[in-house]
Amino acid sequence: MIVLYVMSSGTAEENLRQIFRVFDINNDGQISVAELKRIVKDLFHLFNDQQSDANQETFVKSAFSEMDEDADGEVSQEEFIKACLSQKKFSTMLTLKIINIFISD
């Protein structure tokens, strides 16, 4: 409930900062490929999405390349927010899956 309250009262950028914290598993301020793989695997499992490991890997690579604008192998909070606000395909899909966790029954 607290998450819904925070997300309903914040700006889009503030909400994306909160979502970024979900993706940043080790709290180092960056999202690594390994962190994104874990999130995608868990999301697909949570939603009983029967995508193959190869499809998940393709999804991770596509989302990561969209977000990692400077190609340094990590996604910063600003890169993440920029990718989501510019509605890049895979970044937006991933963010919406996270939001669905908090608003589903």
PASEBA-1860 file (N, C-alpha, C; in nm, 3 decimals):
! residues 105
1> MIVLYVMS> 0.081/-0.120/0.000/0.000/0.000/0.000/0.086/0.126/0.000 ~ 0.195/0.125/0.073/0.281/0.242/0.079/0.336/0.272/-0.059 ~ 0.372/0.168/-0.134/0.426/0.187/-0.269/0.322/0.254/-0.357 ~ 0.197/0.209/-0.350/0.091/0.270/-0.430/0.073/0.416/-0.393 ~ 0.080/0.447/-0.266/0.066/0.586/-0.223/0.178/0.671/-0.279 ~ 0.300/0.623/-0.265/0.416/0.697/-0.315/0.404/0.719/-0.464 ~ 0.366/0.614/-0.539/0.359/0.625/-0.684/0.242/0.711/-0.729 ~ 0.135/0.718/-0.650/0.021/0.799/-0.692/0.042/0.947/-0.664
9> SGTAEENL> 0.133/0.978/-0.574/0.149/1.118/-0.537/0.274/1.183/-0.598 ~ 0.360/1.106/-0.659/0.484/1.162/-0.713/0.474/1.196/-0.860 ~ 0.574/1.270/-0.906/0.584/1.298/-1.049/0.632/1.172/-1.120 ~ 0.625/1.172/-1.251/0.673/1.056/-1.328/0.819/1.028/-1.296 ~ 0.900/1.133/-1.289/1.042/1.116/-1.260/1.064/1.060/-1.119 ~ 0.989/1.108/-1.021/1.002/1.056/-0.885/0.963/0.909/-0.878 ~ 0.856/0.874/-0.950/0.812/0.734/-0.953/0.918/0.645/-1.019 ~ 0.979/0.694/-1.125/1.084/0.617/-1.192/1.207/0.602/-1.104
17> RQIFRVFD> 1.237/0.701/-1.022/1.348/0.688/-0.926/1.320/0.575/-0.827 ~ 1.195/0.562/-0.785/1.158/0.454/-0.694/1.169/0.318/-0.765 ~ 1.124/0.312/-0.888/1.132/0.188/-0.965/1.278/0.151/-0.989 ~ 1.362/0.250/-1.015/1.505/0.225/-1.035/1.563/0.152/-0.913 ~ 1.519/0.189/-0.795/1.569/0.125/-0.672/1.535/-0.024/-0.668 ~ 1.424/-0.062/-0.731/1.388/-0.205/-0.740/1.488/-0.277/-0.830 ~ 1.525/-0.215/-0.939/1.617/-0.275/-1.036/1.761/-0.279/-0.983 ~ 1.798/-0.181/-0.903/1.934/-0.171/-0.849/1.945/-0.259/-0.724
25> INNDGQIS> 1.957/-0.388/-0.746/1.951/-0.488/-0.639/2.058/-0.466/-0.533 ~ 2.180/-0.433/-0.575/2.289/-0.418/-0.477/2.306/-0.274/-0.427 ~ 2.216/-0.186/-0.467/2.214/-0.046/-0.420/2.345/0.030/-0.445 ~ 2.406/0.004/-0.560/2.530/0.077/-0.591/2.506/0.197/-0.683 ~ 2.380/0.225/-0.712/2.347/0.340/-0.797/2.352/0.311/-0.945 ~ 2.374/0.186/-0.982/2.382/0.144/-1.122/2.305/0.014/-1.139 ~ 2.254/-0.010/-1.257/2.194/-0.139/-1.290/2.291/-0.212/-1.382 ~ 2.334/-0.329/-1.340/2.423/-0.410/-1.422/2.340/-0.506/-1.508
33> VAELKRIV> 2.404/-0.568/-1.606/2.336/-0.669/-1.687/2.288/-0.783/-1.597 ~ 2.369/-0.824/-1.501/2.331/-0.933/-1.411/2.206/-0.897/-1.330 ~ 2.199/-0.773/-1.282/2.081/-0.730/-1.207/1.957/-0.730/-1.296 ~ 1.972/-0.682/-1.418/1.860/-0.678/-1.510/1.814/-0.820/-1.546 ~ 1.908/-0.911/-1.565/1.873/-1.052/-1.593/1.791/-1.110/-1.479 ~ 1.834/-1.083/-1.357/1.762/-1.136/-1.241/1.621/-1.080/-1.233 ~ 1.607/-0.949/-1.255/1.475/-0.886/-1.251/1.385/-0.944/-1.359 ~ 1.436/-0.955/-1.481/1.356/-1.008/-1.591/1.315/-1.151/-1.563
41> KDLFHLFN> 1.408/-1.234/-1.517/1.376/-1.373/-1.486/1.266/-1.380/-1.380 ~ 1.280/-1.301/-1.274/1.181/-1.301/-1.167/1.045/-1.249/-1.215 ~ 1.046/-1.145/-1.298/0.920/-1.092/-1.351/0.850/-1.194/-1.440 ~ 0.924/-1.257/-1.527/0.864/-1.357/-1.616/0.807/-1.472/-1.533 ~ 0.879/-1.512/-1.429/0.831/-1.619/-1.341/0.706/-1.574/-1.265 ~ 0.708/-1.453/-1.212/0.596/-1.400/-1.135/0.468/-1.394/-1.216 ~ 0.480/-1.357/-1.342/0.363/-1.345/-1.428/0.336/-1.473/-1.508 ~ 0.402/-1.581/-1.470/0.385/-1.710/-1.537/0.402/-1.699/-1.688
49> DQQSDANQ> 0.493/-1.613/-1.729/0.523/-1.596/-1.870/0.618/-1.707/-1.911 ~ 0.577/-1.789/-2.002/0.653/-1.908/-2.040/0.758/-1.882/-2.148 ~ 0.814/-1.762/-2.148/0.918/-1.729/-2.245/1.041/-1.817/-2.220 ~ 1.106/-1.856/-2.326/1.228/-1.936/-2.313/1.341/-1.850/-2.258 ~ 1.444/-1.916/-2.209/1.561/-1.844/-2.160/1.622/-1.757/-2.271 ~ 1.618/-1.807/-2.394/1.672/-1.730/-2.506/1.592/-1.602/-2.528 ~ 1.459/-1.610/-2.517/1.375/-1.492/-2.532/1.399/-1.393/-2.419 ~ 1.416/-1.444/-2.298/1.446/-1.357/-2.185/1.580/-1.287/-2.207
57> ETFVKSAF> 1.678/-1.361/-2.255/1.810/-1.304/-2.281/1.802/-1.194/-2.388 ~ 1.724/-1.217/-2.492/1.705/-1.118/-2.596/1.638/-0.993/-2.539 ~ 1.538/-1.014/-2.454/1.469/-0.902/-2.390/1.567/-0.820/-2.305 ~ 1.650/-0.890/-2.225/1.748/-0.822/-2.140/1.844/-0.740/-2.225 ~ 1.899/-0.801/-2.330/1.995/-0.731/-2.416/1.932/-0.608/-2.480 ~ 1.809/-0.622/-2.526/1.741/-0.510/-2.591/1.713/-0.397/-2.492 ~ 1.660/-0.432/-2.376/1.630/-0.330/-2.274/1.758/-0.262/-2.227 ~ 1.862/-0.342/-2.203/1.987/-0.285/-2.153/2.050/-0.191/-2.255
65> SEMDEDAD> 2.049/-0.231/-2.381/2.109/-0.144/-2.483/2.031/-0.015/-2.501 ~ 1.899/-0.021/-2.482/1.819/0.102/-2.487/1.857/0.198/-2.374 ~ 1.876/0.142/-2.256/1.899/0.225/-2.138/2.044/0.271/-2.123 ~ 2.139/0.186/-2.160/2.281/0.217/-2.139/2.330/0.310/-2.250 ~ 2.290/0.434/-2.240/2.315/0.531/-2.345/2.464/0.556/-2.371 ~ 2.545/0.556/-2.265/2.689/0.582/-2.284/2.770/0.453/-2.304 ~ 2.702/0.340/-2.311/2.764/0.210/-2.339/2.880/0.176/-2.245 ~ 2.864/0.211/-2.117/2.970/0.179/-2.020/2.945/0.047/-1.946
73> GEVSQEEF> 2.840/-0.024/-1.984/2.811/-0.154/-1.922/2.727/-0.145/-1.797 ~ 2.682/-0.026/-1.762/2.594/-0.007/-1.647/2.492/0.101/-1.681 ~ 2.375/0.091/-1.620/2.270/0.190/-1.642/2.259/0.275/-1.517 ~ 2.281/0.405/-1.534/2.267/0.498/-1.421/2.120/0.531/-1.403 ~ 2.091/0.591/-1.289/1.952/0.631/-1.263/1.903/0.729/-1.370 ~ 1.987/0.822/-1.409/1.948/0.919/-1.510/1.923/0.853/-1.646 ~ 2.008/0.757/-1.684/1.987/0.685/-1.810/1.855/0.609/-1.806 ~ 1.827/0.544/-1.692/1.704/0.468/-1.675/1.582/0.559/-1.690
81> IKACLSQK> 1.584/0.672/-1.621/1.472/0.765/-1.625/1.454/0.820/-1.767 ~ 1.563/0.856/-1.830/1.556/0.911/-1.966/1.496/0.809/-2.064 ~ 1.540/0.683/-2.053/1.489/0.578/-2.143/1.339/0.558/-2.122 ~ 1.296/0.557/-1.997/1.154/0.536/-1.969/1.069/0.655/-2.011 ~ 1.117/0.775/-1.982/1.040/0.895/-2.019/1.032/0.915/-2.170 ~ 1.133/0.868/-2.241/1.129/0.880/-2.387/1.054/0.763/-2.449 ~ 0.998/0.678/-2.363/0.913/0.566/-2.401/0.979/0.470/-2.499 ~ 1.103/0.437/-2.470/1.171/0.335/-2.548/1.103/0.201/-2.521
89> KFSTMLTL> 1.089/0.121/-2.622/1.005/0.002/-2.621/1.030/-0.093/-2.504 ~ 1.148/-0.148/-2.492/1.175/-0.250/-2.391/1.184/-0.191/-2.251 ~ 1.237/-0.071/-2.240/1.245/-0.004/-2.110/1.106/0.019/-2.054 ~ 1.016/0.064/-2.139/0.879/0.089/-2.097/0.808/-0.041/-2.060 ~ 0.826/-0.146/-2.140/0.763/-0.274/-2.109/0.808/-0.325/-1.973 ~ 0.936/-0.315/-1.945/0.991/-0.362/-1.819/0.936/-0.281/-1.702 ~ 0.931/-0.152/-1.716/0.879/-0.065/-1.611/0.732/-0.093/-1.585 ~ 0.656/-0.115/-1.690/0.514/-0.144/-1.672/0.492/-0.277/-1.601
97> KIINIFIS> 0.579/-0.375/-1.626/0.568/-0.502/-1.553/0.589/-0.481/-1.403 ~ 0.684/-0.397/-1.367/0.707/-0.367/-1.226/0.586/-0.297/-1.166 ~ 0.531/-0.200/-1.237/0.413/-0.128/-1.187/0.297/-0.224/-1.168 ~ 0.281/-0.318/-1.260/0.171/-0.416/-1.250/0.179/-0.499/-1.122 ~ 0.297/-0.520/-1.072/0.311/-0.595/-0.946/0.239/-0.523/-0.834 ~ 0.251/-0.391/-0.832/0.196/-0.314/-0.723/0.049/-0.279/-0.738 ~ -0.004/-0.290/-0.860/-0.145/-0.255/-0.877/-0.234/-0.375/-0.905 ~ -0.176/-0.494/-0.919/-0.258/-0.612/-0.943/-0.321/-0.660/-0.813
105> D> -0.431/-0.731/-0.827/-0.503/-0.781/-0.709/-0.429/-0.894/-0.642
END
